[in-house]
Amino acid sequence: MVLAQLGGSISRAIQQMSNATVIDEKALNDCLNEITRALLQSDVQFKLVRDMQTNIKKIVNLDDLAAGHNKRKIIQQAIFNELCKMLDPGKPSFTPKKGKTNVVMFVGLQGSGKTTTCTKYAYYHQKKGWKPALVCADTFRAGAFDQLKQNATKAKIPFYGSYTESDPVKIAVEGVERFKEENCDLIIVDTSGRHKQEASLFEEMRQVSEATRPDLVIFVMDSSIGQAAFDQAQAFKQSVAVGAVIITKMDGHAKGGGALSAVAATKSPVIFIGTGEHMDEFEVFDVKPFVSRLLGMGDLSGFMDKIKEVVPMDQQPELLQKLSEGNFTLRVMYEQFQNLLKMGPIGQVFSMLPGFSADLMPKGHEKEGQAKIKRYMTMMDSMTNQGNTRLPVLELDNSNPKLMNESRMMRIARGSGRPLREVMELFEEYKRIAKAWSNMKGLGKMAKKGDMSSLSRNMNAQQMSKALPPQMLKQFGGMGGLQNLMKQMGSGKDMMGMFGGGDK
Ligand SMILES: Nc1nc2c(ncn2[C@@H]2O[C@H](COP(=O)(O)OP(=O)(O)OP(=O)(O)O)[C@@H](O)[C@H]2O)c(=O)[nH]1
């Protein structure tokens, strides 16, 4: 069961309980049993699930709730809170301070994605203006240094390691010293992984940790680890002071419930998740939006954050303005293509913008996607604009598709050296994106005002579902999830409303 299915099962259990004529002990028990089953099937540790059930029962004392109390909402709130609690140990992890020396050590089993994650972590911070550096203290796996070196070179991050030295402690100390001298503010030490928990791995890890005195130890865990997650995470925690967890391969078909167990075992928060093999397939992990999404309640603020992340700062107000006007000219499309190309694989995120479907930059076919976009841009370079024509109509700034008659298309094809068929394809693509864009008009206006709750007042779920790109709608848990989210926004007060619905 992948996490999305887990969310679906929990939401269904809540829904079933809500459909009961009276919410009594039996309805509550049925609901909790259903949730327990779903969590266990997702590899969440038995004890955690049992504790969750007990806690909910303690909070929701049906006998004490006077008539008129909204029992359903109280139960729903309790479930939401308990899930958040499972993922949130209650104290934040150490946060590296920019400009100061921070040493961060990565630990985990072999193949968990540790080396890849070290580079992702470095790259993430580098993009935010940090000066990261990578030290390869993995002398166990032949090729580990080459892998780190390759990744680091690609991301232009300084690295340190050795082909001949076999003592990981020595390499770690030398590397950390070197980068301290070079004033790097984030020194990342990658350590060896082994096939399974073994004494020598833990001893080596402990020695590296003792010698380098890291400010933070991050435990990297593959999301497919299953029920073994709790014991494994705990074993690492007992040897070194694990302070944070990163879960990798969340893009796969793993059950993912092990994440919940790892948090409990290490009492450390999940700080990032890995969502692919690429350097930037790496996301900051936030508990509440994650649980909201898990329960199919969507994460609208996440969408707006993503716009902020992918669109350059100086273009954001302009983009929101254009979104709110719904006036999608070819020039707007050209500019967004430019952004998309600059971002490379992160362009996946961009596909959350209206119309910019994943088809434009399909996962695993980014190169082809980029080539197509470049071809489109070459053709658009041959369109009339202020710089290259004295004609009264500037094709690039026009949003009327009727303007593009055959003679114009032929001229563009000739000018760009591309076949007419491709120019026609470009216009089809443009019309499709422009339509999706115009549907977003309302959302753009509200986003500009910063008033998300007005969404529910001004748009119904049906309109909204049309306005959203399909993959985003999916993320909200489809039409049902969107309805729930909008109800919550309607009440706008607290998380309780997220589950929507009338009183019982
Ligand atoms: N799909 C997917 N693959 C990932 C992710 N993170 C890492 N990988 C892949 O997992 C495999 C193992 O990753 P490594 O970084 O070599 O693992 P490691 O834990 O450093 O292994 P050792 O150095 O042997 O301990 C590689 O093929 C990575 O590309 C992720 O988030 N998603």
PDBQT file of the ligand as one rigid body, heavy atoms in Angstrom, charges set to zero:
ROOT
HETATM    1  N1  LIG A 601      13.991   6.787  -7.362  1.00  0.00    +0.000 N 
HETATM    2  C1  LIG A 601      14.867   7.244  -6.479  1.00  0.00    +0.000 A 
HETATM    3  N2  LIG A 601      16.112   6.745  -6.449  1.00  0.00    +0.000 NA
HETATM    4  C2  LIG A 601      16.975   7.226  -5.543  1.00  0.00    +0.000 A 
HETATM    5  C3  LIG A 601      16.612   8.246  -4.612  1.00  0.00    +0.000 A 
HETATM    6  N3  LIG A 601      17.700   8.504  -3.843  1.00  0.00    +0.000 NA
HETATM    7  C4  LIG A 601      18.682   7.684  -4.266  1.00  0.00    +0.000 A 
HETATM    8  N4  LIG A 601      18.254   6.909  -5.296  1.00  0.00    +0.000 N 
HETATM    9  C5  LIG A 601      18.971   5.851  -6.015  1.00  0.00    +0.000 C 
HETATM   10  O1  LIG A 601      19.284   4.797  -5.100  1.00  0.00    +0.000 OA
HETATM   11  C6  LIG A 601      20.471   4.155  -5.493  1.00  0.00    +0.000 C 
HETATM   12  C7  LIG A 601      21.432   4.040  -4.308  1.00  0.00    +0.000 C 
HETATM   13  O2  LIG A 601      21.846   5.336  -3.961  1.00  0.00    +0.000 OA
HETATM   14  P1  LIG A 601      23.284   5.659  -3.347  1.00  0.00    +0.000 P 
HETATM   15  O3  LIG A 601      23.308   7.106  -3.109  1.00  0.00    +0.000 OA
HETATM   16  O4  LIG A 601      24.360   5.065  -4.161  1.00  0.00    +0.000 OA
HETATM   17  O5  LIG A 601      23.171   4.833  -2.006  1.00  0.00    +0.000 OA
HETATM   18  P2  LIG A 601      24.129   4.825  -0.732  1.00  0.00    +0.000 P 
HETATM   19  O6  LIG A 601      23.223   4.688   0.436  1.00  0.00    +0.000 OA
HETATM   20  O7  LIG A 601      25.071   5.960  -0.730  1.00  0.00    +0.000 OA
HETATM   21  O8  LIG A 601      24.918   3.510  -0.900  1.00  0.00    +0.000 OA
HETATM   22  P3  LIG A 601      26.316   3.176  -0.154  1.00  0.00    +0.000 P 
HETATM   23  O9  LIG A 601      27.266   4.265  -0.493  1.00  0.00    +0.000 OA
HETATM   24  O10 LIG A 601      26.673   1.888  -0.758  1.00  0.00    +0.000 OA
HETATM   25  O11 LIG A 601      26.012   3.095   1.276  1.00  0.00    +0.000 OA
HETATM   26  C8  LIG A 601      21.037   4.953  -6.646  1.00  0.00    +0.000 C 
HETATM   27  O12 LIG A 601      20.709   4.308  -7.853  1.00  0.00    +0.000 OA
HETATM   28  C9  LIG A 601      20.305   6.291  -6.538  1.00  0.00    +0.000 C 
HETATM   29  O13 LIG A 601      20.182   6.932  -7.788  1.00  0.00    +0.000 OA
HETATM   30  C10 LIG A 601      15.254   8.759  -4.655  1.00  0.00    +0.000 A 
HETATM   31  O14 LIG A 601      14.830   9.634  -3.889  1.00  0.00    +0.000 OA
HETATM   32  N5  LIG A 601      14.443   8.224  -5.606  1.00  0.00    +0.000 N 
ENDROOT
TORSDOF 0
